Amino acid sequence: MINEIFRLMIEFDSDLLSDYGIYFLIGFFGAFFAIPIFFFILRLFGVYVIVKEKQALVYTLFGNVVGVLSEPGIKFLWKEFGPRALIINTIGRRYVVDLRLDQEYLRSQPVNSEEGAPMGVGIWYEMYISDPVQYLFRNADPRGSLSANVGSATVRSLSNLPLEKMMADRHAMSRMVRDEVSDKSTDWGYLLGSCYIRKVHFRDAEMIRQIESKVVNRLRQVTSAIKQDGANQVNVIRNAAEKKAAIDFGKAAAIRPKIVGDALRKIAADPDIATAMFEVMETDRILENKVPIEWIPEDADLLAQLTVAGGKV
């Protein structure tokens, strides 16, 4: 009896697991295959379309523009275009246009200064598509045409400017180029945004070498002038100090006899002090000059000593 019950339970669980496996496979294939295919069919027959941010969708049918969708979100083509939405994705054509802000940099546009120096100007500018229809069908290469327009405006507006102004005043030149760009670009569906001169340089290698040589020579001249000016200032200060020192030494030499005389007069007032001082000074001078001293005893015969000394000589 117990074995029969276990057998029935196992059969029940196996049937349940097999049913769950079938449901899982149905759900898996439905989620990854059936649902995407279903939404693809809806988009194919124009039920709906998703417009992204900064994006425009241009629909054409039999060579004519049916409509433009530029607002982001989910759009229902049957509501926008009517019955034509059923065949617009099959017979017609859809163009995806990017409306995001774009930028470009034109390098070394040839410009001559007022002095005749061959210069190169690098210009950076921003642009964006304002009319998707004009952008697609009015010009075969609107981006290249806008680049040529900006380049020609740069050459036209910056030629014959003074070299000093061309090297320093880039903001004013940027405004000149921005104002000089023709409005023809709007007919191509493009609008020009910010425009800025980023680099101005010389195009002639020999001229660059000469300018570098002049700058180096000028720096050497300035350095030498600074060194000479510093040496001159040091000499002026030294001469002034030496002059003041000479005056002070002259004053000291002039008043020294008076000071010494006053001191000797005070010492001479007391004979004992004067005698002791002169003896000390004499002894100090003898020791300083290392004078040889002959010591003669008091009780010795001076004549005999001198005779002995003379005989030795």
Secondary structure per residue as TSV (DSSP state, phi and psi in degrees):
chain	resnum	aa	ss	phi	psi
A	1	M	-	360.0	-45.1
A	2	I	H	-66.0	-40.8
A	3	N	H	-62.0	-37.3
A	4	E	H	-65.3	-40.6
A	5	I	H	-63.7	-43.6
A	6	F	H	-62.7	-38.0
A	7	R	H	-64.0	-42.0
A	8	L	H	-66.2	-38.3
A	9	M	H	-64.8	-41.6
A	10	I	H	-64.8	-42.4
A	11	E	H	-63.5	-39.0
A	12	F	H	-64.2	-43.9
A	13	D	H	-65.9	-40.2
A	14	S	H	-64.7	-39.4
A	15	D	H	-65.0	-40.0
A	16	L	H	-66.3	-42.5
A	17	L	H	-65.6	-38.1
A	18	S	H	-64.9	-37.9
A	19	D	H	-65.8	-42.0
A	20	Y	H	-63.5	-38.9
A	21	G	H	-62.9	-40.2
A	22	I	H	-65.2	-43.1
A	23	Y	H	-63.8	-38.5
A	24	F	H	-64.4	-44.0
A	25	L	H	-64.1	-40.0
A	26	I	H	-62.9	-45.3
A	27	G	H	-64.3	-39.8
A	28	F	H	-63.4	-52.1
A	29	F	H	-67.0	-31.5
A	30	G	I	-68.6	-40.7
A	31	A	I	-71.3	-36.8
A	32	F	I	-100.0	-12.5
A	33	F	I	-129.2	-51.9
A	34	A	I	-69.4	-46.2
A	35	I	H	-66.2	-46.3
A	36	P	H	-59.3	-39.4
A	37	I	H	-64.9	-39.5
A	38	F	H	-62.0	-46.3
A	39	F	H	-68.4	-31.9
A	40	F	H	-63.7	-41.2
A	41	I	H	-64.1	-38.8
A	42	L	H	-62.9	-43.8
A	43	R	H	-68.2	-34.3
A	44	L	H	-63.3	-38.7
A	45	F	T	-93.3	15.5
A	46	G	T	74.0	26.4
A	47	V	S	-70.3	-44.6
A	48	Y	-	-153.5	165.1
A	49	V	E	-150.7	149.0
A	50	I	E	-105.4	120.8
A	51	V	E	-100.9	123.4
A	52	K	-	-82.2	169.2
A	53	E	T	-66.6	138.9
A	54	K	T	54.8	48.4
A	55	Q	E	-143.5	145.0
A	56	A	E	-129.0	139.2
A	57	L	E	-113.4	120.8
A	58	V	E	-109.4	122.2
A	59	Y	E	-106.7	132.1
A	60	T	E	-125.0	148.5
A	61	L	E	-142.8	120.3
A	62	F	T	57.4	38.3
A	63	G	T	83.0	0.3
A	64	N	E	-113.6	146.4
A	65	V	E	-77.4	119.8
A	66	V	E	-84.1	-43.1
A	67	G	E	-177.6	167.8
A	68	V	E	-129.5	130.3
A	69	L	E	-114.5	115.9
A	70	S	-	-124.0	-13.1
A	71	E	S	-79.0	127.6
A	72	P	-	-68.4	147.2
A	73	G	E	135.1	-169.7
A	74	I	E	-92.7	122.5
A	75	K	E	-115.4	137.7
A	76	F	-	-98.7	113.2
A	77	L	H	-67.5	-31.0
A	78	W	H	-64.2	-33.3
A	79	K	H	-75.8	-33.7
A	80	E	H	-80.7	-44.0
A	81	F	H	-115.3	-4.7
A	82	G	G	78.9	-149.8
A	83	P	G	-63.4	-20.4
A	84	R	G	-66.3	-18.3
A	85	A	G	-63.4	-21.4
A	86	L	G	-68.4	-31.9
A	87	I	T	-116.4	2.0
A	88	I	T	-69.2	-29.1
A	89	N	T	-88.8	-12.8
A	90	T	T	-100.8	-48.1
A	91	I	T	-93.6	-37.7
A	92	G	S	-80.9	-164.2
A	93	R	E	-141.2	145.4
A	94	R	E	-118.2	129.9
A	95	Y	E	-108.4	132.7
A	96	V	E	-102.4	120.0
A	97	V	E	-115.4	129.7
A	98	D	E	-86.8	120.3
A	99	L	-	-99.3	8.2
A	100	R	S	-71.0	155.8
A	101	L	-	-67.4	131.9
A	102	D	E	-122.6	163.8
A	103	Q	E	-143.3	159.1
A	104	E	E	-152.0	153.9
A	105	Y	E	-127.1	121.9
A	106	L	E	-97.7	123.1
A	107	R	E	-96.3	138.8
A	108	S	E	48.2	61.4
A	109	Q	E	-74.1	126.1
A	110	P	E	-70.6	121.8
A	111	V	E	-138.3	140.0
A	112	N	E	-105.2	135.3
A	113	S	-	-78.7	175.3
A	114	E	T	-64.1	-30.4
A	115	E	T	-82.6	-2.7
A	116	G	-	91.8	9.6
A	117	A	-	-77.7	129.4
A	118	P	E	-74.3	114.2
A	119	M	E	-113.5	158.4
A	120	G	E	-122.1	134.0
A	121	V	E	-120.5	126.1
A	122	G	E	-101.3	126.8
A	123	I	E	-125.2	134.6
A	124	W	E	-113.8	135.7
A	125	Y	E	-146.3	158.0
A	126	E	E	-111.7	149.7
A	127	M	E	-150.2	158.9
A	128	Y	E	-150.8	157.9
A	129	I	E	-84.2	122.1
A	130	S	S	-99.9	-28.2
A	131	D	-	-133.4	101.5
A	132	P	H	-60.8	-35.6
A	133	V	H	-66.0	-47.4
A	134	Q	H	-63.5	-36.8
A	135	Y	H	-63.6	-36.6
A	136	L	H	-82.7	-36.8
A	137	F	H	-120.4	-6.0
A	138	R	T	-91.7	-31.7
A	139	N	-	-139.6	135.2
A	140	A	S	-69.4	-30.7
A	141	D	-	-138.0	76.3
A	142	P	H	-67.1	-33.4
A	143	R	H	-65.8	-45.5
A	144	G	H	-65.4	-36.3
A	145	S	H	-66.1	-40.2
A	146	L	H	-65.8	-39.4
A	147	S	H	-61.8	-43.2
A	148	A	H	-64.7	-36.9
A	149	N	H	-64.0	-44.7
A	150	V	H	-66.8	-40.6
A	151	G	H	-63.2	-45.1
A	152	S	H	-66.2	-36.4
A	153	A	H	-65.3	-36.4
A	154	T	H	-63.4	-48.2
A	155	V	H	-64.9	-40.1
A	156	R	H	-70.2	-37.9
A	157	S	H	-89.4	-25.4
A	158	L	H	-101.6	-5.8
A	159	S	T	-68.9	146.3
A	160	N	T	65.6	22.5
A	161	L	-	-83.0	151.2
A	162	P	-	-60.0	142.9
A	163	L	H	-61.4	-38.7
A	164	E	H	-62.9	-44.1
A	165	K	H	-67.3	-37.2
A	166	M	H	-66.4	-32.5
A	167	M	H	-82.9	-20.8
A	168	A	H	-113.7	-42.4
A	169	D	-	-97.8	78.8
A	170	R	H	-80.6	-29.8
A	171	H	H	-65.1	-44.0
A	172	A	H	-64.3	-39.8
A	173	M	H	-65.5	-36.3
A	174	S	H	-62.5	-42.2
A	175	R	H	-65.8	-36.7
A	176	M	H	-63.0	-44.6
A	177	V	H	-65.6	-41.2
A	178	R	H	-61.9	-39.8
A	179	D	H	-76.2	-24.1
A	180	E	H	-83.6	-21.8
A	181	V	S	-61.6	127.5
A	182	S	-	-70.7	158.4
A	183	D	T	-78.1	5.0
A	184	K	H	-62.9	-27.0
A	185	S	H	-65.0	-28.0
A	186	T	H	-67.0	-28.2
A	187	D	H	-71.5	-18.1
A	188	W	T	-94.9	5.3
A	189	G	T	86.2	6.9
A	190	Y	E	-108.6	146.6
A	191	L	E	-125.8	137.0
A	192	L	E	-87.9	131.6
A	193	G	E	-97.9	-126.6
A	194	S	E	-69.4	149.7
A	195	C	E	-140.9	130.4
A	196	Y	E	-147.8	135.3
A	197	I	E	-81.6	116.5
A	198	R	E	-99.7	-27.2
A	199	K	E	-149.6	135.3
A	200	V	E	-129.2	124.8
A	201	H	E	-145.7	165.1
A	202	F	E	-85.3	141.4
A	203	R	-	-98.6	-15.0
A	204	D	-	-93.4	121.1
A	205	A	H	-66.2	-38.1
A	206	E	H	-65.2	-39.2
A	207	M	H	-65.3	-39.8
A	208	I	H	-61.4	-42.2
A	209	R	H	-63.9	-41.4
A	210	Q	H	-65.9	-40.8
A	211	I	H	-64.4	-42.5
A	212	E	H	-61.0	-41.2
A	213	S	H	-63.9	-41.8
A	214	K	H	-65.0	-40.4
A	215	V	H	-64.3	-41.9
A	216	V	H	-64.2	-43.6
A	217	N	H	-63.8	-40.4
A	218	R	H	-64.4	-40.2
A	219	L	H	-63.6	-39.0
A	220	R	H	-64.0	-42.0
A	221	Q	H	-62.5	-44.5
A	222	V	H	-63.9	-41.2
A	223	T	H	-63.2	-43.5
A	224	S	H	-64.0	-41.3
A	225	A	H	-63.1	-39.3
A	226	I	H	-65.6	-44.3
A	227	K	H	-62.5	-44.0
A	228	Q	H	-64.6	-40.5
A	229	D	H	-63.8	-40.2
A	230	G	H	-64.2	-42.0
A	231	A	H	-64.0	-39.6
A	232	N	H	-63.5	-42.7
A	233	Q	H	-64.4	-39.4
A	234	V	H	-63.5	-41.9
A	235	N	H	-64.3	-40.4
A	236	V	H	-61.7	-45.3
A	237	I	H	-64.5	-42.5
A	238	R	H	-64.4	-44.3
A	239	N	H	-63.8	-40.4
A	240	A	H	-63.4	-41.0
A	241	A	H	-65.7	-42.7
A	242	E	H	-64.7	-38.4
A	243	K	H	-62.8	-45.8
A	244	K	H	-64.1	-39.6
A	245	A	H	-65.6	-39.9
A	246	A	H	-64.0	-40.6
A	247	I	H	-62.4	-44.6
A	248	D	H	-65.0	-41.5
A	249	F	H	-63.8	-38.0
A	250	G	H	-63.4	-41.4
A	251	K	H	-62.9	-42.0
A	252	A	H	-64.3	-41.7
A	253	A	H	-65.2	-31.3
A	254	A	H	-72.8	-37.1
A	255	I	H	-92.6	-4.3
A	256	R	H	-64.2	-46.5
A	257	P	H	-59.0	-37.0
A	258	K	H	-65.1	-43.1
A	259	I	H	-64.6	-44.2
A	260	V	H	-65.7	-41.6
A	261	G	H	-62.5	-41.4
A	262	D	H	-63.2	-40.9
A	263	A	H	-65.4	-42.0
A	264	L	H	-67.1	-35.2
A	265	R	H	-64.7	-40.5
A	266	K	H	-66.6	-37.9
A	267	I	H	-70.2	-38.7
A	268	A	H	-67.3	-14.7
A	269	A	T	-64.8	-25.8
A	270	D	S	-116.6	108.9
A	271	P	H	-60.8	-39.3
A	272	D	H	-62.0	-46.0
A	273	I	H	-63.5	-41.4
A	274	A	H	-62.7	-45.2
A	275	T	H	-62.0	-45.4
A	276	A	H	-63.0	-40.6
A	277	M	H	-65.4	-44.5
A	278	F	H	-66.7	-35.3
A	279	E	H	-64.5	-43.2
A	280	V	H	-62.1	-43.7
A	281	M	H	-64.1	-39.6
A	282	E	H	-66.1	-44.7
A	283	T	H	-61.3	-42.8
A	284	D	H	-63.4	-39.8
A	285	R	H	-66.2	-41.0
A	286	I	H	-62.7	-44.7
A	287	L	H	-66.0	-34.6
A	288	E	H	-69.3	-40.6
A	289	N	H	-87.2	-2.6
A	290	K	T	54.7	50.4
A	291	V	-	-77.3	131.2
A	292	P	-	-67.8	139.7
A	293	I	-	-117.9	130.2
A	294	E	-	-99.9	117.8
A	295	W	-	-93.4	122.7
A	296	I	-	-116.1	120.3
A	297	P	-	-62.3	158.3
A	298	E	T	-71.2	-36.4
A	299	D	T	-90.5	6.6
A	300	A	S	-83.4	154.8
A	301	D	-	-83.0	115.5
A	302	L	H	-66.3	-38.3
A	303	L	H	-65.6	-41.9
A	304	A	H	-63.9	-40.1
A	305	Q	H	-62.7	-44.0
A	306	L	H	-67.0	-33.2
A	307	T	H	-66.0	-44.0
A	308	V	H	-62.0	-42.0
A	309	A	H	-65.7	-39.0
A	310	G	H	-67.8	-36.2
A	311	G	H	-66.4	-35.2
A	312	K	H	-65.5	-38.4
A	313	V	-	-65.3	360.0
